[in-house]
C-alpha cells in the first residue's frame, strides 16, 4: 500500500488554487498507482506552479514517470 500526501506552498497562490493543485495531483497519482504493483512507500508530493496550469494528461505523465523511477529504485 502506498500512502500519498500532497502539499502546496502559499507561493502557489490563494487557497483555492492550492486546493485545486492538490486535488489534481492526488487524482493523477491515484490513477497511475493502480496499474503498478508498488507497495510499502510513503510519498510526499510538493505542488509547484506548473501543476496548477498543466493539463490532466501532463500531470498523469509526470506522475507515471515519478512512480516508474520509484519502482526502478527497488
C-alpha angles and dihedrals in degrees: 000000000000120000114208128199122182123196131182124197122226089248086073090071141260122344093268091057093043093050092047091051091049093049093047093049093045090052093046092052093043091056094046097045094060099071093044120078097219117143139171101041135121112207127198113195118194113202116225128194097270089060092068094055103030120106123251092253091053092050091049091049091051091047091049091050092049093048093048090052088051091049091050091056093061 
